[in-house]
Amino acid sequence: MIKYYTRACNFYFGQTSIEKIKKKQSIPLHGNKLISFDTIEILTRKTKKKISIKKIKGLKGKIKKKLLFDINQIKKKKRFKYLNFSNIPVLMGILNLTPDSFSDGGKYNKNKNGLTHGKKLIADGCQILDIGGESTRPGSKTVEPNKEWKRIFSTLSQIKKIKKMKKIISLDTRKSSVMRKGINNNVNLINDVSGLQYDPNTIIVLKKTNIPFVINHTQDNPTTMQKNPKYKNVVLDIYDFFDEKIKYIRSKGIKHNNIILDPGIGFGKNLKHNITLMRNISIFHSLGFPVMLGASRKRFIRDLSGVNDSKERLGGTISSSLYAMMQGVQILRVHDVNEVNQSIKIFNSLKF
């Protein structure tokens, strides 16, 4: 049986988008009239074809039924606990309380450096602060749960005490025992880079607490994930992974829609996989959930920039962030919140 996939493309922005929607020439993305599209790409494992939304009426049978279902998923307004997607993208600031993260390991895990940096990320405009105590960079080793929690607890508890603290606190962990402790300490979101695959008890915690969470795609584990990763079709394989994972969590009794999808740039992907995913990331909108991109400072920037690589990789982070933004990605996970926020504000002023 042939499986069809739908990708929204050819986007419009600002006043142009509003006018196109009024004339029924484009479809709003996630109910947001400031961004819309007028073309879809129909894909199978063997074919792909772009058509105008005007031509959908002329289609027949299962293809038409599938496209109409997917378009409804793409255009419906995203309602998410604690978050408002009327102005996208939302920024998730990265706070690594580890000695060995790939970019900033050892910078914020001592004294009150974590608290200071967390406050800065919040002041710079992140709406989500993602706190982690275990590096999952390629080649990293698993950290014992109590050790991971010890790295996190002090900074987490201090940040939650900040007056007028209305930001979402996300916990970046693969372990159900750490999740439980985090939730008991008022964490608002679980970000499991293993895609809920590392710890079988994770699904129990998510169901019992009803907490929002991120499904991240990864292949294998941090120790082996970059050793010759392979896919039949990286975009459609990951789409199917999300599709099956959503069915699985529904079967386990998790009915809420406070779920974020992250295709996992750099997690079991080579350069070609990463680039292909980012070029086609708008396909994941048809699954009906907010999409997140975590491309900040990652190795693909070095691979593409060559002699122009830098430690912070700010230029590559900003360009990939703006590209994702133009495909309607709702959340950007970044280290440099102020600089990315600045780029978004200037880009929006020019674009709108």
C-alpha positions as CSV (number, residue, x, y, z in Angstrom):
1,M,0.0,0.0,0.0
2,I,1.4,3.4,-1.0
3,K,1.8,5.9,1.8
4,Y,1.5,9.6,0.9
5,Y,3.1,12.5,2.7
6,T,2.3,16.2,2.5
7,R,4.8,19.1,2.8
8,A,3.7,22.7,2.9
9,C,5.9,25.0,0.8
10,N,6.1,28.4,-1.0
11,F,5.5,30.6,2.0
12,Y,4.3,34.2,2.3
13,F,4.8,36.5,5.2
14,G,3.3,39.6,6.8
15,Q,0.9,41.8,4.9
16,T,1.4,39.8,1.7
17,S,0.3,36.6,3.5
18,I,-2.8,38.4,5.0
19,E,-3.8,39.6,1.5
20,K,-3.3,36.1,0.0
21,I,-5.4,34.5,2.6
22,K,-8.2,37.1,2.1
23,K,-8.3,36.2,-1.6
24,K,-8.1,32.5,-0.7
25,Q,-4.9,32.1,-2.6
26,S,-3.0,30.7,0.4
27,I,-3.6,28.8,3.6
28,P,-2.5,30.1,7.0
29,L,0.1,28.0,8.9
30,H,-1.1,27.0,12.3
31,G,-3.9,29.6,12.2
32,N,-1.4,32.4,12.0
33,K,-2.3,34.8,9.1
34,L,1.2,36.3,9.1
35,I,2.6,33.2,7.5
36,S,0.8,31.1,4.8
37,F,1.6,28.8,1.9
38,D,0.1,28.2,-1.5
39,T,1.9,25.0,-2.7
40,I,2.1,21.5,-1.4
41,E,4.5,18.7,-2.2
42,I,3.0,15.3,-2.4
43,L,5.6,12.6,-1.6
44,T,5.8,8.8,-1.6
45,R,8.9,6.6,-1.1
46,K,9.4,6.7,-4.9
47,T,7.9,10.0,-6.1
48,K,7.4,13.6,-5.3
49,K,5.3,16.3,-7.0
50,K,4.5,19.9,-6.2
51,I,1.0,21.3,-6.9
52,S,-0.9,24.5,-6.2
53,I,-3.5,24.3,-3.4
54,K,-6.0,25.3,-6.1
55,K,-5.5,21.9,-7.8
56,I,-6.4,19.8,-4.8
57,K,-10.1,19.8,-5.7
58,G,-9.2,18.1,-9.0
59,L,-7.6,15.1,-7.2
60,K,-9.5,11.9,-6.5
61,G,-9.7,9.0,-4.1
62,K,-7.3,8.3,-1.3
63,I,-4.7,10.9,-2.4
64,K,-7.3,13.7,-2.0
65,K,-8.6,12.4,1.3
66,K,-5.0,12.2,2.7
67,L,-4.1,15.7,1.5
68,L,-7.2,17.3,2.9
69,F,-6.5,15.6,6.3
70,D,-2.9,16.7,6.3
71,I,-3.7,20.3,5.3
72,N,-6.2,20.4,8.2
73,Q,-3.4,19.4,10.5
74,I,-1.1,22.0,9.0
75,K,-3.6,24.9,9.2
76,K,-5.2,24.3,12.6
77,K,-4.1,26.6,15.4
78,K,-1.6,25.1,17.8
79,R,-2.8,25.2,21.4
80,F,0.0,24.4,23.8
81,K,0.1,24.6,27.6
82,Y,2.1,27.7,28.7
83,L,3.0,28.7,25.1
84,N,1.6,31.1,22.6
85,F,2.6,30.5,18.9
86,S,1.0,33.7,17.5
87,N,4.5,35.1,17.2
88,I,6.9,32.5,16.1
89,P,9.6,31.4,16.6
90,V,9.7,30.8,20.4
91,L,13.3,30.6,21.6
92,M,14.4,27.8,23.9
93,G,17.6,28.9,25.7
94,I,20.2,26.1,26.4
95,L,21.7,25.9,30.0
96,N,24.2,23.0,30.1
97,L,25.2,22.3,33.7
98,T,27.8,19.7,32.5
99,P,31.6,19.5,32.4
100,D,31.6,18.0,28.9
101,S,28.9,19.4,26.6
102,F,30.2,19.8,23.0
103,S,30.1,23.6,23.0
104,D,30.0,25.0,26.5
105,G,30.9,22.1,28.8
106,G,32.4,23.3,32.1
107,K,31.3,27.0,31.7
108,Y,28.2,27.0,33.9
109,N,28.5,24.0,36.2
110,K,30.5,25.7,39.0
111,N,29.6,28.2,41.7
112,K,26.6,30.3,40.6
113,N,27.6,30.5,36.9
114,G,24.5,28.4,36.0
115,L,22.1,30.8,37.8
116,T,23.8,33.8,36.3
117,H,23.7,32.5,32.8
118,G,20.1,31.3,33.2
119,K,19.1,34.8,34.2
120,K,20.9,36.2,31.2
121,L,19.1,33.8,28.8
122,I,15.8,34.8,30.3
123,A,16.6,38.5,30.1
124,D,17.7,38.1,26.5
125,G,14.2,36.8,25.5
126,C,14.0,33.0,25.8
127,Q,10.5,31.8,26.6
128,I,11.8,28.3,27.5
129,L,14.9,27.6,29.6
130,D,16.2,24.1,28.9
131,I,18.3,22.8,31.8
132,G,20.5,19.7,31.4
133,G,22.9,17.7,33.6
134,E,24.1,15.1,31.1
135,S,25.9,15.6,27.8
136,T,24.5,13.6,24.9
137,R,27.1,14.8,22.4
138,P,28.5,12.1,20.0
139,G,30.8,9.8,22.0
140,S,29.6,10.9,25.4
141,K,29.0,8.3,28.2
142,T,25.9,7.9,30.4
143,V,25.9,9.8,33.7
144,E,24.5,8.1,36.8
145,P,21.0,9.5,37.7
146,N,21.9,10.8,41.1
147,K,25.0,12.5,39.8
148,E,23.0,14.1,36.9
149,W,20.4,15.4,39.4
150,K,23.0,16.8,41.7
151,R,24.4,18.9,38.8
152,I,20.9,20.3,38.2
153,F,19.2,20.7,41.5
154,S,20.8,23.8,43.0
155,T,20.5,26.0,39.8
156,L,17.0,24.7,39.1
157,S,15.7,25.5,42.6
158,Q,17.3,29.0,42.5
159,I,15.9,29.8,39.1
160,K,12.4,28.8,40.2
161,K,12.6,31.2,43.1
162,I,13.2,34.2,40.8
163,K,10.4,36.8,41.4
164,K,7.9,37.1,38.5
165,M,9.4,34.0,36.9
166,K,6.9,33.1,34.2
167,K,9.2,31.3,31.8
168,I,8.8,27.6,31.0
169,I,11.5,25.5,32.6
170,S,12.4,22.5,30.5
171,L,14.4,19.5,31.8
172,D,16.8,17.9,29.3
173,T,17.1,14.3,30.5
174,R,16.6,10.7,29.3
175,K,16.0,9.2,32.8
176,S,12.6,8.7,34.4
177,S,14.0,9.1,38.0
178,V,15.5,12.5,37.1
179,M,12.2,13.5,35.4
180,R,10.3,12.7,38.5
181,K,12.5,14.8,40.7
182,G,12.3,17.7,38.2
183,I,8.6,17.6,38.0
184,N,8.4,17.5,41.8
185,N,10.5,20.7,41.6
186,N,8.1,22.5,39.2
187,V,9.7,21.7,35.9
188,N,7.1,22.5,33.1
189,L,8.4,20.5,30.1
190,I,10.4,17.3,29.6
191,N,12.9,17.2,26.7
192,D,14.1,13.6,26.2
193,V,16.7,13.5,23.4
194,S,16.3,9.7,23.2
195,G,12.7,10.0,21.8
196,L,11.3,8.2,24.9
197,Q,13.4,5.2,24.0
198,Y,16.2,5.2,26.6
199,D,14.2,4.5,29.7
200,P,11.0,2.3,29.5
201,N,9.6,4.0,32.7
202,T,9.6,7.4,31.0
203,I,6.2,6.8,29.4
204,I,4.8,6.0,32.9
205,V,6.0,9.3,34.3
206,L,4.6,11.2,31.3
207,K,1.2,9.6,31.7
208,K,1.0,9.9,35.4
209,T,2.0,13.6,35.5
210,N,0.4,14.7,32.2
211,I,3.3,17.0,31.6
212,P,4.2,18.5,28.2
213,F,7.2,16.9,26.5
214,V,9.4,16.8,23.4
215,I,9.8,13.8,21.2
216,N,13.3,14.0,19.7
217,H,14.5,11.7,17.0
218,T,17.9,10.0,17.4
219,Q,19.4,6.9,15.9
220,D,21.2,4.5,18.4
221,N,22.8,6.2,21.4
222,P,25.5,8.9,21.9
223,T,28.3,6.4,22.0
224,T,27.5,4.9,18.5
225,M,25.1,7.3,16.8
226,Q,27.6,9.0,14.5
227,K,29.2,5.7,13.4
228,N,28.0,5.6,9.8
229,P,24.2,6.4,10.3
230,K,22.0,5.1,7.5
231,Y,18.4,5.8,6.4
232,K,16.4,4.7,3.4
233,N,14.9,8.2,3.2
234,V,16.0,10.4,6.1
235,V,12.9,12.7,6.0
236,L,10.3,10.1,5.5
237,D,12.0,7.6,8.0
238,I,11.9,10.3,10.7
239,Y,8.3,11.2,9.8
240,D,7.3,7.6,10.2
241,F,9.2,7.4,13.5
242,F,7.1,10.4,14.8
243,D,3.9,8.9,13.4
244,E,4.5,5.6,15.1
245,K,5.6,7.2,18.4
246,I,2.5,9.3,18.5
247,K,0.3,6.2,18.0
248,Y,2.3,4.5,20.8
249,I,1.8,7.2,23.3
250,R,-1.9,7.4,22.5
251,S,-2.1,3.7,23.1
252,K,-0.6,4.2,26.5
253,G,-3.3,6.7,27.5
254,I,-1.6,10.0,26.8
255,K,-4.3,12.1,25.1
256,H,-3.1,15.7,25.4
257,N,-1.6,17.6,22.5
258,N,1.2,19.3,24.5
259,I,3.8,17.5,22.4
260,I,6.8,19.0,20.5
261,L,8.6,17.3,17.6
262,D,12.3,17.7,17.1
263,P,13.9,15.9,14.2
264,G,17.2,15.7,16.1
265,I,19.9,17.5,14.0
266,G,23.2,15.8,14.6
267,F,21.7,12.8,16.5
268,G,22.6,9.9,14.3
269,K,22.8,11.9,11.1
270,N,25.6,12.8,8.8
271,L,26.0,16.1,6.9
272,K,23.7,15.1,4.0
273,H,21.0,13.8,6.4
274,N,21.1,17.1,8.4
275,I,20.9,19.3,5.4
276,T,18.1,17.3,3.8
277,L,16.1,17.5,7.1
278,M,16.5,21.2,7.4
279,R,15.5,21.8,3.7
280,N,12.4,19.7,4.2
281,I,11.5,20.4,7.8
282,S,8.1,21.8,7.0
283,I,6.9,18.3,6.2
284,F,6.5,17.7,10.0
285,H,3.8,20.3,10.3
286,S,1.3,17.7,8.8
287,L,1.7,15.6,12.0
288,G,-0.2,18.3,13.8
289,F,2.3,19.3,16.5
290,P,4.7,22.2,17.0
291,V,8.1,21.6,15.5
292,M,11.4,22.4,17.1
293,L,14.9,22.8,15.6
294,G,18.1,22.4,17.5
295,A,20.9,23.4,15.1
296,S,22.8,25.8,17.4
297,R,26.6,25.5,17.1
298,K,26.4,22.0,15.6
299,R,29.0,20.3,13.6
300,F,27.3,20.7,10.2
301,I,28.1,24.4,10.5
302,R,31.8,23.6,10.6
303,D,31.4,21.1,7.7
304,L,29.8,23.6,5.5
305,S,31.8,26.7,6.5
306,G,35.2,25.1,6.3
307,V,38.0,27.7,7.0
308,N,35.3,30.1,8.2
309,D,34.3,27.9,11.2
310,S,34.4,29.5,14.6
311,K,34.0,28.4,18.2
312,E,30.6,30.0,18.7
313,R,29.4,29.3,15.1
314,L,27.0,32.2,15.5
315,G,26.7,32.9,11.8
316,G,25.7,29.4,11.0
317,T,23.3,29.2,13.9
318,I,21.5,32.4,12.8
319,S,21.3,31.5,9.2
320,S,19.9,28.1,9.9
321,S,17.5,29.6,12.4
322,L,16.1,32.1,10.0
323,Y,15.8,29.4,7.3
324,A,13.8,27.3,9.7
325,M,11.7,30.3,10.7
326,M,10.7,30.7,7.0
327,Q,9.3,27.2,7.1
328,G,7.1,27.9,10.0
329,V,9.2,26.1,12.7
330,Q,7.7,27.2,16.0
331,I,10.6,26.7,18.4
332,L,14.4,27.3,18.0
333,R,16.7,25.7,20.6
334,V,19.8,28.0,20.8
335,H,22.8,28.9,23.0
336,D,23.0,32.5,22.0
337,V,19.5,33.8,22.7
338,N,20.3,37.5,22.5
339,E,22.0,37.3,19.1
340,V,19.3,35.0,17.6
341,N,16.6,37.2,19.0
342,Q,18.2,40.2,17.5
343,S,18.4,38.6,14.1
344,I,14.8,37.6,14.2
345,K,13.7,41.1,15.1
346,I,15.7,42.6,12.2
347,F,14.6,39.9,9.8
348,N,10.9,40.4,10.7
349,S,11.2,44.2,10.3
350,L,12.6,43.7,6.8
351,K,10.3,40.8,5.8
352,F,7.0,42.2,7.1
